[in-house]
């Protein structure tokens, strides 16, 4: 007779009837903020900040395809159709066939920050761009509110929302100009649609620029002065809070640098001071006004600095002066190097751009330039930067009768626009179409980003301001005749508003 085999593994001895459980030491007190003079927990900071950070869900009216085959990604790629959640900016040819009735479809999730008890919320432009419905969910009681878009600014990737609520837990702002590299920071948001989470890091760098991910549309001018941090920022964190060790807002989490789409320790936030200024302007006026010099700039290299008799590469070299611009009127010339604005030293073109953009149009700026080995100061009466929509950017601010040219964004025909859209030098006048709403009358008429509008209703157009003024006079018109130039030559186009 064979003995039964014991199961493989560690033998377990049965407890004796009189055995007692060992006594363990338990300290039920919460961890104090400091142990041995060092920070031991950020829990008090998180408890202070978390109620101010909200979840933002966006939806868009989409056309349901009648033909089910077009829902297959392989078929969509083969026929060159956009993905169901892909927004058409008007730069792509219109696709036909298979479009059914529209329905609300979820676009994505992001984060936001309550900045005032009466319901104002700061977030990123790219979080809510193109949305037809925006839902804000509070962190504390999970209550949902339908949000109204007060305004948005693609140039800084800032947007302002308003929900119908009172006595909300508003965050406290810090002076982001006093943030230092090495400061401890916390990033609070909703990564990957998860419930609110917190990550910790330090400020890695200040004044970062050239960060393209999730920043507006091609052709937009960006005003980048990012705070860089190694606190983990992932998709869904956008629009959330970057706070200091006191729980004060120092930035709005905006973008990541990643080769994989996930966090790699390089995240960026819009400084709180910049976001605050944009928010105030959007709430008060519905748009952001920026100072404008009308010059093209390039950075100084060592070789260029020597050629212009400079001891360092600090400053911004003027490579172009636009005709009839504030700079030309003030006597600024190509080859000048801008070294100061209103007493503030200019390190590079990005810094000059930020300085000027932060000044009010129609204000005087004292600009110190370097010319022929000598310093010279000129007084410039700034204009308003002309790149703007032909019609209102805000749905809430649009007239009841929408403009026939609603949805078109135009800019000046300068060297940057020529390079970006490969516009030939033979096209000398007009304004460049920077962006077109894919569902606008202009898009249906065949207007695309990169086209140059030469005439509106047989009247020549020389600059963006004139285009805006003409569109204001045509609000009651249902049809507008445009003459447009492109790579294939010029053509006339009738844009018709459909009521």
ABEGO torsion letter per residue (X at the ends): XBBBBBBBEBBBBBBBAABBBBBBBBBABBBBABBGGBBABAAAAAAAAAAABBBBBBBBBBBBBABAAAABAAAAAAAGBBBAABBBAGABBBBBEGBBBBBBBBAEBBBBBBABAAGBBBBBAAAABGBABBBBBBAAAGBBBBBBBAEBBAAAGBBBBBBBBBGBBBBBBBBAAABBBGBBBBBBBBBGGBBBBBBBBBBABBGBBGBABGBEBBGBBBBBBBBBBABBBBBGABGBBBBBAAGBBABBBABBBBAAGBBAGBBBBBBAAAAAAAAAAAAAAGBBBBBBAGBBBBBBBAAAAAAAGBABABEBBBABBBBGBAAAAAGBBBGBBBABBGGBBBABAAAAAAAAAABBBGBBBBBBBBBGGBBBBBBBBBBBBABBBABBABAAABBABBBAABGBBBBBBBAAAAAAAGBBAABABEBBBABBBAABAAAAAGBBBGBBBABBGGBBBABAAAAAAAAAAAAABABBBBBBBBAAEBBBBBBBBBX
